């Protein structure tokens, strides 16, 4: 009963999660590029922090593969493909292999 409300994807929640993950990821990526002019150590620190957001993007990609992120499978698959470019994980190949 407690988990029943999470059985169906919630588009507004999905868009929120995508925004609060993608926004900081892009910002930290830009800061890392900027930081290279100052210090490689600063760039490394920013990149390590950004790794958490990259992991979160992979988690969203994973949820897209299970059809759990958006109700529309086509939208989920295309978002998964776009995220696959960032995570360096070919979405369609990964989805098939993961399903097996």
Secondary structure, 3 states (H helix, E strand, C coil): CCCHHHCCCCHHHHHHHHHHHHHHHHHHHHHHHHHCCCCHHHHHHHHHHHHHHHHHHHHHHHHHHCCCCCCCHHHHHHHHHHHHHHHCCCHHHHHHHHHC
